[in-house]
Amino acid sequence: MWKKIKSIFGKTESQIQEQETGFIETIDVVAASPSDSIASEESITTEPKEIVRKERPRYELSIADAVAGIIYDRGFDFIKSDRLVNAMSDYGAFQNQRASATICKTLSNENLLSKLWTLTSPNNLDNILATIKQQAVATYGFSDILVESILWEIVLGLGLIDESEAKSKISRLMQPKHQLPTNKSTSSISRSPVTPTGPYNPDNCIVGYKLPKIDVFSVSHNSIDIESILIEGKKRIELVLQGQRIPANVMTVYGGPRVSLYEIEIDLRKASRVSRMDREILSALSPVGSRIINPLPGKLAIGIELPNSSDSYNLSTRDVFDNDTFLNCDYELPIALGIDSAGNAIVKDLSQIPHLLICGDMQQGKTTLLRQIIASLLLKKNPERIKFTFIDTSSLDLMEFKKLSPYWMAQDSDNSSDSVIYNSNGGMKILNDLVLELESRRTLFQDAGVRDIKEYNKTFCDRKLNPQKGHKYLPYIIVICDEIAPLQAYGLKAFDSLLAALLPKAAITGIHCIFTTKYTSTDTLTQVVRANFPARIAFRIHLPNESKLVTGNHQATSLLPNGDIILTENGSLLRCQVSKCEASEINSLVEEIAKNNLPDYPYLFPETALDLLPLQQDTRDPLMEEVARELVLVGTASTSAIQRRYCIGYNRAGKILDELEAYGIVGPASGGKPRSVLVDSLTLESILSSL
């Protein structure tokens, strides 16, 4: 192919006219005598000759010739740009071939071709093209034959295969009467995109994708005598209660990994006495790790959680995943939290929580829990259904996930090469981009007439939405931030404003946040943070007032070190033990997933347009808060409306809107259309109170 293209460029004008293909645009042609034959690559690099301006006649090039010509004429980097399809059209690749132009434009716009730009050899080429073709056919309803023939032509233009091989590949796609054209566009198969039949299934978009097995996690080896531990604990509880003159009988014992649950039958008239004397009872049993549950939910009994006398039990990650509760769950976003004191696996649906704040002192296991949660999702879902955004501003604890294919990631276009964000500026920008992604999805929902992502994706899978109008299957986006304090240090007001703009509406659009922090004072857990994270997990916290800030009580102060947690959700408390999820196990999991042939491009957010820097208190307009409350009631915002309502000038009204945009209260300007209001009244008051 390259020799063919170079031979065209090297010939004189009379020789060019004899060729069956050529270029449209005006070029520099070397004036040469008939004896100056320039047919080889070596002759092109000889001494420069006199240059004259000639205009090439219009020719019709195949897609392969167009790609090769663009690379030769404009450089390889040009084919990676969003101008590729327009350039191919200029070279005549799509003359009278509207379907081919539509397919190429879609493949380019959706980054489906990016995998091809990085190839240097034809190794694994068939699988790569099959994945691209299946995504294009399943999502956009294109003809599989037409898509594959176009892909082989592009590969030919890249020089990865020779012309005879490409001709053979394409001829096998066609019926015997079809031949590979030589002087016309090879995309001359005049077939329009076909309407697909049957529901769209995102699980079928990646050819041969296999979910990883739990075998990548090692089996625990525990040799403790749990039976003798439980018998000893039963005797201790009965003895302590008798010493407090509370007659009781331990009915049932449930063995947990580090803490066991003892179900106690007691006279109901004495149950209140247990509550009044809980401190004395717990101090006598075990000052650390014990807890009274009065009453046990759904039972006429009380429960006492007591640490096992031996702490040698090692709860492995395999123990958390290798059970019916996790393996058979059909949650949208299943996350395994650990094993409770009754020995039951605790699995939650993140889509119902919908955001999670993880707090606790240093070295208690917050990062380990993050690994376990991420592993849960990787074991149950494929990258068509979920995407991750990783922000790790305080350490390198999430670096194992950098090895995941970019196809798992949701990122902004400026940092699309970084799987994990390690700086505060990048983290704030990502949060800002998520607000824009949220608004983009809400626009799609409004156009589709649906309320949330689950309803939207079902409508799309039923083929009731037109992909040519921007509709597509929307993956869930899981935002993992290991330590929020550096983001708050970047700008507390800006951080709170972004949270207030993002989290209240994020869940219905499929965006879910899991944040951690080791700082549990009101300086970090601001009113905005607490209001937008009703579900929280507490590891051990040494100060009672900070424990109360997270869980609503002091119980986090008596938790065992290293992995003992309490989940606060909808007013209820749930205690369990987190596994010791090692970095080596995550590496094994990622390597197992890497065996699948995945595209290497991420899910990209819309380009940002908001100013992240917080405004200073003395620069805010006195009318700003009043205008903000008025706009929330109206639902839209415009400079002219503020002018008329408050009888102020255009510049002042525009400045107020800029302030509201910086705080995440209104969206960015959109041409001549009114701006959208991003918050409700409750969220607005939270933002204003934090200023």
N, C-alpha and C positions, 0 to 999 in steps of 0.2 A: 504493500500500500504506500509506504513512504517513498519508494523508488518511483512509483507511478505518479505521485503528487509532485515530486521534485522534477521529474522529467517534463511535466507540464509547465512548471514555473521556469524551467531552464530554456525553453525553446523560443525561437524568434516568433514574430507576429504571424508570419505566413505558416509556420509550423503549428502554432497554437490553433489557428483556424481549422486545421485538419483534425484536431482532437474532438472527441465526442462530448467532452465536459470542459468546464472552465469556471472562471469567477466573474462576478458582476462589477465589482468596484474598480476604481481607477488605481493603477499600481505603477511601480517602477519596473520597466522591462529593460534588459540588457540588449543594447544594439550590437548585433554580431553578424559576421559574414556567414554564408552557408558553410564555410569550412570550420567555423567555430562551433562545433557540436558540443553541447553541454548536456550530456545524458547521464553522467555519473555524479555521485556525491562529491568525489574528489575535485571535479572540474568546477563545482560551485564555489569552492573555497580558494580558487586561484585569484590572481591579481584583479582588482576591480577594473571594469571597463567603463566606457562612457555611458552615462545614465540619461535616458530620455523618458518623458512622460507619455504614456500610452493609456488608452482606455480599453479595458478588456471587454469583449463582446459578452452579452448575456448568455450563460449556459445553464443547463439543468444538471445539478450535481445530486448524487445519492446522499443519504444521511452519512454514510461512512466517509465519502469524499469531503463532505462539508466539515465533519469533525476533524479530519486530518488536515484539511486546508486551514481551518481556524487555528489549530495548534501551530502549523508552519508559519502562518501569516501574523498571528497576534500573540503567540506564546501559550504555553501549557496552562498557566494560571487563569487565562481568560475563560477556559471551559468550566471553571469552578464558579464563575460569576453568575448573577441572575440575568445576564444579558445573552447567555448561550443560545437560547431558543430563538431570540430575535436575530442573532448573527446567523444561525443556521437558515433562518427564513430568508435573510438577505442573500445568502449563497444559493438560494433556489432549491433548498432541500424539500420544501413542502408544497411545491407548486401543484395546485389542484388536489392536495392531499390534506384536507382539513382534519380528518380523524387522526392522522399521524402527528400533525402539529399540536392538537389537543393533548394527545398522550405524552409527547415530549415535554410540553409545558408543565403538565401535572407532575411528571416524574422529576423535573428540575425543581419546581416550586416546593415539593414535599421532601426534598433532599434524598429521594430514593436512588439517585444516581451517584451520590457521594462515595459509596463503597467502591465504585469503578475507578474514581480518580486516584485512589491510593494503590491500585494494583500495579505491580511491576512484572508479573508473570501470569500465565493462564492457569496456575494451580487453583483448584477448587472453584473454577469459573462457573461450571454448570450449576453448582449449589447456590452460588451467589445470585446468578441470574434467575434461578427458580424462585428464590425468596423474594426478589424484587417483583417478578411477574405475579406471584401469588398475592402480594400485597396490593398491587395495582388492580388486579382483576377483582379481588374480593371487596376492596374498598370503593373503587370507582366504576366497576362494571365494564371495564374495557375488554375487548376481544383478546383472549390469551394468545392467539396466533399472531395478531398484529403487534402486541406488546413484545413478544419474544423476538420477532423478526427485527423490530427496531433496536432492541437491546444488542442483538448480534451485530447489527450494522455499526452501532456505537463502539462496540468492542473492536471491530475491524478497523474503525477510524483511529482508535487508540494504539493500533499496532500490536495488540496482544495475540492476534491470530492472523493467518494469511488469508488471501481472498478466496482461495479454493476451499478452505475449511469453512469460511463463512457461507459460501455458496452452498456447500453441502448441508450445513446446519439449517439454513433457511429453506432449502428445497424440500427437506424432509417435513417441514411444517405444512407445506402446500400440497394441494392435489397435484397429480402428475402433469396437468396441463400448464401449471404455473412454472415459470422460469425466473431466475434471478436477473432483473433488468441490468443492462450495462450502460445505457445512455439516458435512463430515466431514474427517478427516485425509486430506490428499492422498496420504499414504503408505498408502492403503487397498488397495494391490495386495497381496493376501494370498498372496505368494509367499515361501517360505522360502529361505534361502541355499542355492544349489545346490552340489553337489560338483564341483569343477573336474576336467577331464580333461587328461591329458598332464602332463609334468613342469613344475615351476615354473622359470622362467628369469629371473634377476635382470636380465639385459640388456634384457628387454622391459618393464621396469617404468616406464621413463621414455619417454614418447611422443616419438619422433623424435630421440632423443639420438644425436649423432654424435661419434665420437672426433676430437680435433683432428689435423690433418695436420702433418708435419714441415716443411711449407712456411713455417710461422711463424718458423723459424730461418733466419738468413741463411747463404748459401754462402760458404765461405772462399776467399780469393784469395791463393794462395801462388805465388811465382815463383822459389823457390830451386832450384838444380840439385842434386837429391838424389843423382843418379848420380855426379857428380864427388865429392861428399862421401863416399859409400860407398867409392869407389876409394881416396881418400886415407886413410880410416880403415883399410882393409885393409892398405895398405902400412905404416902406423904400427904396427899390431899385430904383423905379421910381423917388422918391424925390431926392436921391443922384445924379443920372445921370442927372437930370434936373439942379441941382446945378452946375454940371461940363459942362453945355451947350451941353449935348449929348441927343438929343431927342430919346426916346426909349419906347417900349411898351412890358410889360411882357405878353407873349402869353400863356404859359403853366406853370403850377407849379406841381412838383412831390414831394410828401412828403416822406422823409426818416426818419429813426429812430431818428437820432440826427442832421443831416444836410439835408436840402432840396435843390432841384435843380430848379432854375428859368430859363426858356427858354425865351430869350429876342430877339424880332425883332428890328433890328437896321439898319440904313443906312450904307451900306458897306463902304462908304467913311469915316464914323465915327468910324469904327471898329478898325482902327489903333490907333485912339486917345484913345480908351479904354485901349489898350495895353500899351501906353505910360504913362497913368495916373492910372495904376492898383494899385499902392501903395496908392495914395490919395483916390481912390474909396473904396478899401478894408478897409482902416483906418476909413473911415466915416461909413461903414456898420458894420464891426466887425473886430477888429485887430486880433482876434484868431478864427480860424475855417473857415473863408471865403476864397473863391478861385474863380478866373475867368478862364473860359474855352473858349478860343477864337481861332478858332471857335468851335462850338459843332461838333463832328464827324458826317459827313453825312448830315449836315443841314446848311442852310444859316442863321445862327443865332449864338449868343453867349450864354454862360451859366454862371450863377453865383450861386455858392454854398454858402448857408448862414445857420449858426447854428440856430436851432430852439430856440426861446426865453426861452423855458422851457427845462431843462435837466433831467426831471423826467422820461423820457421814458426809460424803462428797456428792452433792446433787449435780449430776452431769446434764449437759444440754440434751443428750439423747433421752434422759428420763422425762424431760419437759415435753418433747415432741412425740415420743413413741408411746402413745396412748390413744384410745378411741375418741376421747374428747377433742383432741387436736386433729387427728387423722381423718375423722368423719365429719368435721364441722363444715358447713357450707356458707360461712360468713363472707361478706363482701371483702372485708379486710381483717382476716384473723390474726390476732397477735397473742402469743403465749407469754404469760407473765410469770408462771412458776407453779409450784405445788403448795397447796394450803396445808393447814395443820391436820386435816382429816385425810390427807393423802390424795386429794383430788387435784387434777390438772386444772389450772385457771386459764381460760382462753376467752378473750373479749373481741368484740367487733369494733374496730377503730372507727368505722363509718357511723357508729351510733354513739361514740363517747362524747364528741367527735375530735377533741384536741386533748393532749395529755401533757401535763407539766410534771417533771420528775425532779424532786428536791432531796437534799441530804448532805451530810457532812462529807468531807474529802475521804477518798479511799473506801467508800461504802459499797460501791458496785453500780453506780449510775451508768457508766459506759458499758459495763457488762450487760446490763438490762437492755441498753440500746442495741447492742449486737444481737441479743436474743430476739428482740422484736423484729429487727430487720431480717434475721434469718427465718423467722416465722413466715413473713411475706414472700421471701424468695422461694421457700419450700412449696408454697401453695398457689402462687400466681406467676403468670408469665409477663414479660415486659410490654405486651400489648395492653394489659389491663392496669398496670401500675408503673409509675415513674418515681424516682427519688431525687430530692434536692438535699445535698449534704452541706452543712455549715459547721465547721470545726475551728473555732477561733481561739481556743485556749490550749490545745495540745495536738497531738497527732494520733488520737485514739481511733479515728475512723479511717485511717490510711489503708486498711485492708480492702475497703470498698472501692478504692481507686482502680483496682484491677477489674472491676465489673465493666462490661461493655458500655460504651457511651449510650447505647440504645436504651439502657435502663434509666438514663438521667433526664431530668428536666432542668434546663439551664437558660441563661440569657445568651443572646447571640455574641456578646463581647467575650464571654468566658466559656464558650462551648467546648474548649479543649480541656477545661479543668473539671474533673469529676467531683472534687471536694473544694469548697471555698474555705480558705484559711485566714482571711483578713476581715476586719470589721466593715470596711468600706464595701467589699464585695458582698458581705452578708446583708447589709442594709439595702444594697441595690437589688439583690434577689428578692427580698421582702417587698420592695417597691414593684418589681416586675410581677410578683404574684398578685398584687392588687390589680394590675392591668390584665393579667390572665383571667382573674375572677370576673372582671367586667366584660371581657371578650366572651367568656362562656355564658354569662347572663344574657348577652345579646343573642347568642345562638338559642338559648332556652326560650327567649321571647319570640323569636322567629318560628320556633318549633311548637310553641304553645304548651310548654311543659314547665314543671316546677323545680325539678332537681335532676342531678346527673343520672340517677338510676332510671328515671322515666325517660330522660333524653336518649340514653344509650339503647334502651329497649325499643324506642321509636325508630332509632337509626338502624338497629339490627333487623327490624321488621321491614326495612327498605321503604320507609315512609318519608325519608328526608333526602334531599338532592345534594350529593357531594359537590356538584358543580356550583352550588350556591354557598360553599364554604363549610357545609356540614361534614362531620367526620366522627369517628368513634373517639370519645374522650376518655383517656386513662385517668385513674386516680393519681393525685400527686401527693406524695408523702414527704413533708419537709422535716428533716432531722437537724436540730441545732444543739450541739454539745456545748453548752454554757452560753447563756444570754447576756451575762454581765459585760463582756467586751462590746457588744452591740449597744447596750445602754450607755456605756462610757463614750461611745461615738457621738451620741446625742439622745438623752433620755426622752425628751419631748418628741423628737422625731420617731424614736422607736415605739413609744406608746401610741403615737398617732397612726403609725403603720399597722400596729396590732389592732387598733380600734377600727381601722378601715378594712382590714383583711378578715379577721377571725369570725365576726358575727355572721358573715355571709359565705365564708369559705366552704363550710361543710356541704351545703346544698349544691355547690359546683364541683365537689370532689377533691377539694384541697384540705388536707389534714396535717396539723402541726404537732410535733413531739419535741418539746424543749426541755433542757436540763439546766440546773443551777445548783451550786454549792453554797450560794449566799441566800439565806432565808430570812433576811430582815425586810422591813418595809421599804428600804431604799431600793431593793431589787424587786421584791414582790409588791409592786405598786398596785393601786386600785384597778388600773386598767388591766394589768396582768392577771390579777385574781378574778376579775369579772369575766375575762375571756377564757379562763382555764378552770371551769368548774370541776373537772376530773383531774385529780392530782395523786401522785405516788410519792410517799415519804419513805426514805431510808432513815437510818438513825440520825436524830437531830438532838444535840446536847442541851439546847436551851428550851425550857418549857413554853415561853411566850412565842418563840419561833415555830415550835411544833404546833401550837394552836393556830398560828397564821396559815399553816399548810393543811392540817387535818381537821381543825376545829376543836382539838383536844390536846392533851399532853402525852398521848400514847406513843408518839414517835420517839420520846426520850427513853423509853424502856425497851426499844427494839434491840435485837441482837446485832452485833456488828457483821458486816460482810453479807449483804444480800437479803436481809430480813426487811420486808416492805409492808406498808399499809396502803391500799388503794381507797381513796375517798371518791365516791361517785353517787350522785343523787341522794346525798345525805346518809348513805350507808358506808360501813367500813369493812374491808376485806383484806385479810392478812395472808401472805404467802411467802415462799422462799424462792429467790431467783437462782438460776443455775450458775455454775462457774464456766461461762462461755469464753473459751480461750481464743486468742487471735489465730492460733494455728488451725483451729477448727473452722474459723471463718475463711481462712485461706483455702482450706480443702473444699469448702462449699463453693467458693468463687471459682476455683479451678474446675469443679464439676460442671458448673453452669457454663463456663467458657468453652466446653466441648460442643455446645450448640453453635451453629453458624448464625451469628446475629449481625445485623447492620451496625455500622460504627458511627452513626450520627444520633445526636440527642433530640429530645423534644424541646423546641425552642419557644421561649416566652415572647410576647410582643415587645417591641423596642420601647424602652422607658422614656417617659416625658415628664416625670415629676421631679421636683427639687427636693433632695433628701435633707438638706441642712435646715435645722430648726431656726426659726426666727427669734430674735431677742425680744424680751418682754417690752422694752421701751420703744420698739419699732412697730408694735401692733397698733392698728387703727382702733380708736375707741369704739367705733361702730361694729367691729368685727364680730363680736359675740352675738349682738342683736341680729346682724345680718345672717349669721350662721343658723340661728334658731328659725328665722323666717324661711330660709331656703330649705331647711329640712321639712318644714310643713308644706312648702310648694312642690318640692321634688325635683326641681331643675334650677339652674343658676345661669345668669347672663349679666354682662356688664350693663347693658341698657336697662334691664329690669331693676337693678340696684340703683341706677341713676334716678329713674322715675320714682321709685318707692321712697328714697331717702333724700331726694332733691340735692344730690351732690354731683360733682364733675366726673367726667369720663375717666381721668387719670386716677382719681381717688377710688372710684368703683373698681377699676381694674386692679389696683394695688390690693384691695380687700380680697378680691377673688384669688390673687396670687398667694396671699397669706392662707386662705382657706385650703388651697391646693397643697401648700407645703405641709399643712397639718393633716392631710389625708381626708378632709371633709368633703371636698368636691373633686371631681375628676379633671383631667387635662382638657385643654381647649380642643375642639373638634371642628375646625373650619368655622362656618357661620352658625353651627348648631349650638343650642344651649348645653352647658356642661351638666353632667349627671351628678347627683348627690350620693355620696358613698356610704353615709351612716344614717342611723335612725336617731330618734330623740334621746334615748337612753345612752347610746354610745357617744353622742355629741356631748352630753353633760359630763361623761367620764373624761373626754378629751379636754374640755374646757377647765375642769377642776384640776387637771394635771399641769396646766400652763402656768 
